[in-house]
Each structure stands twice: as structure tokens, then as C-alpha cells.
Amino acid sequence: MITVLGIDPGSVITGFGLLRTDGVRSFHLDHGHWSLKRSDAEGPVDDFNLRLGRLHNHIVELLERHQPDEIAIEQVFLSKSVSSALKLGHARGAAIAAVVTRSLPVSEYTPRTIKQAVVGSGAASKEQVGRMMVQLLGLSELPQADAADALAVALCHCHSRGSFRNLANQAGSSSGYKPGKGARRRSVRWKNVPAKPKGIT
């Protein structure tokens, strides 16, 4: 059994979902969301850099608490504006930066791939995704939208890693099978990344 952390990144709200999987069945561990845009002693409500810092710190705390084995994150999609897309990209970067120093494997999935994997339609609505999470994971209530999306990211990863493993088994361990270019999963593994790059004090 491994623990998978799914992340639905956002510069205002970021969702997270944690599942345990044996490659066939997946079980709910935890889910929630972080509201990053707030006004308090840390600084003004519209300070974007502080939002990224809060996101980074939240994920670090979550990693320490749950010790996930693999991370899955939603890819940047075409946004309403260039500015929104850039902010979303920064949020993804902050989230990934929080996990790379732990040498954890990070897999990325498009929104359409995620919806196709968990709902059966790449054009599914957020409400459909949320209701499917309730059904598939046995939740007692409908999760907040960003948390539901994060659970869907994690579940998509659980399904995908199981599919790739089955394909590898079918191909035979001696064949050196690896997912081809047509596979809609992008996985990046960082290893031995120093906590502080050389030359930076």
C-alpha cells in the first residue's frame, strides 16, 4: 500500500486529497483546502508572494504529517487570461517546490485526463466530479470543490499507476516496457536535490 497526495493548485484556493492504494483499490485518508488570500498580521490580502509562501508552508506541514509516497498534481490549463494562467503556474511551482527536496515522484495530469479517469467524460462538471468522489470513496458528504478536484487527481494517479504496472507485467519484466509517448501521464522524479543550492547563503 502506498499513500498518494493529490493537489489541485490555485493562487487563491488550493485543494488537497490523500488516498491509500494497493494498485487495485483506493481508500480515502484525508482531504481539504487552503484559503490563501486573507488579510492579517502577515500582510495585505492582495500580496501574491505571501500567498505562495502560505501554500508552500501548508504543503510542507501536510507532507510531514502524512508522509505520502507519491504526488499527483493538475497541469496548467488554458485560463481566462494570461495573468490568471501565470498566477496558476506560480502556485503549481510553489507546490512542487515544497516536495522536490524530499525526492518524491511527481506526476502531472491534464484536467481532461483526470475527469475522463474518474467520471468517464473529459467534459464533466465540478459537481459531477464531487459526486463521483462521494460514490467512489464512500465519503459522508460532498467535499468542497477544490478538495474534490484534488481527490480526483489522486484517484486518477492511482488508476494510472495501476494501468502502467499491469501493462508492464503483460509485456514481461525482461522487455523493459515503459509507457509510450501516447500515455497522458507525465511523471518527473527529482532525486538528491539539496535543500539549499550551492552558492546561496
PLY file of the C-alpha trace (Angstrom):
ply
format ascii 1.0
element vertex 201
property float x
property float y
property float z
element edge 200
property int vertex1
property int vertex2
end_header
0.00 0.00 0.00
1.21 3.49 -0.82
-0.08 6.95 0.06
-0.82 9.37 -2.78
-1.23 13.12 -2.32
-3.30 14.85 -4.98
-3.04 18.63 -5.36
-5.39 20.99 -7.19
-3.26 24.15 -7.22
-4.63 27.67 -7.12
-3.35 31.10 -6.14
-6.47 31.81 -4.06
-7.62 28.32 -3.01
-5.66 25.08 -3.25
-7.25 21.71 -2.65
-5.59 18.54 -1.40
-6.63 14.91 -1.22
-4.89 11.87 0.27
-5.58 8.26 -0.72
-4.10 4.87 0.08
-3.92 2.37 -2.77
-2.74 -1.17 -3.38
-2.84 -0.67 -7.15
-6.37 -2.04 -7.43
-8.38 -0.43 -4.65
-8.10 3.10 -3.31
-9.12 4.30 0.14
-9.78 7.82 1.41
-7.45 9.21 4.06
-7.99 12.95 4.18
-8.97 15.94 2.08
-9.42 19.69 2.44
-8.50 23.06 1.02
-6.45 26.10 1.96
-7.71 29.65 1.51
-4.56 31.60 0.73
-5.98 35.07 0.22
-6.51 36.72 3.58
-5.66 39.91 5.45
-3.90 39.54 8.77
-0.66 40.37 10.56
1.32 38.63 7.81
0.46 41.29 5.25
-2.24 42.71 2.96
-4.86 40.49 1.38
-3.57 41.02 -2.17
0.10 40.22 -1.50
0.59 37.43 -4.05
4.03 36.45 -2.80
2.68 35.83 0.69
0.01 33.58 -0.79
2.70 31.47 -2.45
4.58 31.30 0.84
1.48 30.16 2.68
0.85 27.45 0.07
4.42 26.20 0.35
4.22 26.06 4.14
0.84 24.28 4.11
2.16 21.55 1.83
5.35 21.08 3.86
3.23 20.63 7.00
0.97 18.14 5.20
3.96 16.14 3.95
5.36 15.93 7.47
2.02 14.80 8.88
1.03 12.16 6.30
4.37 11.14 4.71
2.94 10.44 1.21
4.89 8.22 -1.16
3.87 9.86 -4.44
2.48 13.24 -5.51
0.00 13.96 -8.30
-0.79 17.48 -9.46
-3.08 19.03 -12.04
-1.39 20.62 -15.04
-1.93 24.24 -16.04
-4.88 24.61 -18.39
-5.86 27.41 -20.75
-7.18 30.10 -18.44
-9.45 33.07 -19.00
-6.48 35.40 -19.13
-2.71 35.31 -19.40
-2.43 36.85 -15.94
-4.57 34.10 -14.37
-2.58 31.39 -16.13
0.70 32.85 -14.88
-0.57 33.01 -11.29
-1.74 29.41 -11.52
1.67 28.42 -12.84
3.34 30.15 -9.88
1.07 28.26 -7.48
1.98 24.96 -9.11
5.63 25.89 -8.82
5.28 26.65 -5.12
3.54 23.33 -4.56
6.17 21.35 -6.49
9.00 23.20 -4.74
7.60 22.03 -1.42
8.04 18.36 -2.35
11.14 18.16 -4.57
13.65 18.31 -1.71
12.11 15.08 -0.37
12.93 13.21 -3.61
9.26 12.36 -4.10
8.00 11.39 -7.58
5.60 13.96 -9.05
3.12 13.08 -11.79
1.11 15.67 -13.73
-2.29 15.20 -15.36
-4.45 17.43 -17.54
-7.93 18.35 -16.26
-9.49 16.40 -19.13
-7.48 13.27 -18.35
-8.49 13.48 -14.68
-12.20 13.83 -15.45
-12.04 11.04 -18.01
-10.38 8.73 -15.48
-12.78 9.29 -12.58
-16.07 10.29 -14.24
-15.80 8.82 -17.72
-16.13 12.15 -19.50
-13.42 14.73 -20.05
-16.09 17.43 -20.09
-17.56 16.57 -16.67
-18.60 19.44 -14.41
-17.12 20.14 -10.98
-20.37 18.96 -9.39
-20.15 15.65 -11.25
-16.55 15.20 -10.08
-17.57 15.89 -6.48
-20.48 13.46 -6.56
-18.31 10.77 -8.10
-15.78 11.20 -5.29
-18.57 10.63 -2.77
-19.61 7.47 -4.60
-16.17 6.00 -5.32
-14.53 6.83 -1.99
-17.53 6.40 0.29
-17.48 9.97 1.63
-20.21 11.00 4.04
-20.76 14.36 2.35
-19.94 16.29 -0.80
-16.42 17.74 -0.47
-15.57 21.36 -1.22
-14.98 21.78 -4.98
-11.18 22.24 -4.84
-10.80 19.35 -2.40
-12.94 17.15 -4.66
-10.72 18.03 -7.62
-7.61 17.14 -5.59
-9.11 13.77 -4.64
-9.85 13.22 -8.33
-6.21 13.99 -9.19
-5.04 11.45 -6.61
-7.53 8.83 -7.80
-6.54 9.41 -11.44
-2.94 8.75 -10.42
-3.90 5.58 -8.56
-5.72 4.32 -11.65
-2.89 5.31 -13.98
-0.07 3.76 -11.98
-2.06 0.54 -11.74
-2.66 0.52 -15.50
1.01 1.14 -16.29
2.05 -1.62 -13.88
-0.38 -4.08 -15.49
0.92 -3.20 -18.95
4.49 -3.71 -17.77
3.58 -7.10 -16.32
1.89 -8.13 -19.56
4.89 -7.05 -21.61
7.23 -9.03 -19.36
9.83 -7.74 -16.97
12.63 -8.51 -19.45
11.13 -6.36 -22.20
11.97 -3.08 -20.47
8.44 -1.76 -21.11
7.85 1.90 -20.46
4.70 3.96 -21.18
4.87 5.35 -24.69
4.51 8.92 -25.85
0.78 8.41 -26.21
0.31 7.96 -22.47
-1.33 11.00 -20.94
0.66 10.90 -17.73
3.75 12.98 -17.24
5.95 11.86 -14.39
9.01 13.67 -13.11
11.24 12.32 -10.36
13.67 14.54 -8.52
16.50 12.78 -6.68
19.14 14.04 -4.32
18.07 17.66 -4.59
19.98 19.71 -1.98
17.87 21.64 0.49
19.85 24.79 -0.42
21.54 25.22 -3.83
25.29 25.83 -3.71
26.33 29.44 -3.67
23.18 30.65 -1.92
23.58 31.82 1.64
0 1
1 2
2 3
3 4
4 5
5 6
6 7
7 8
8 9
9 10
10 11
11 12
12 13
13 14
14 15
15 16
16 17
17 18
18 19
19 20
20 21
21 22
22 23
23 24
24 25
25 26
26 27
27 28
28 29
29 30
30 31
31 32
32 33
33 34
34 35
35 36
36 37
37 38
38 39
39 40
40 41
41 42
42 43
43 44
44 45
45 46
46 47
47 48
48 49
49 50
50 51
51 52
52 53
53 54
54 55
55 56
56 57
57 58
58 59
59 60
60 61
61 62
62 63
63 64
64 65
65 66
66 67
67 68
68 69
69 70
70 71
71 72
72 73
73 74
74 75
75 76
76 77
77 78
78 79
79 80
80 81
81 82
82 83
83 84
84 85
85 86
86 87
87 88
88 89
89 90
90 91
91 92
92 93
93 94
94 95
95 96
96 97
97 98
98 99
99 100
100 101
101 102
102 103
103 104
104 105
105 106
106 107
107 108
108 109
109 110
110 111
111 112
112 113
113 114
114 115
115 116
116 117
117 118
118 119
119 120
120 121
121 122
122 123
123 124
124 125
125 126
126 127
127 128
128 129
129 130
130 131
131 132
132 133
133 134
134 135
135 136
136 137
137 138
138 139
139 140
140 141
141 142
142 143
143 144
144 145
145 146
146 147
147 148
148 149
149 150
150 151
151 152
152 153
153 154
154 155
155 156
156 157
157 158
158 159
159 160
160 161
161 162
162 163
163 164
164 165
165 166
166 167
167 168
168 169
169 170
170 171
171 172
172 173
173 174
174 175
175 176
176 177
177 178
178 179
179 180
180 181
181 182
182 183
183 184
184 185
185 186
186 187
187 188
188 189
189 190
190 191
191 192
192 193
193 194
194 195
195 196
196 197
197 198
198 199
199 200
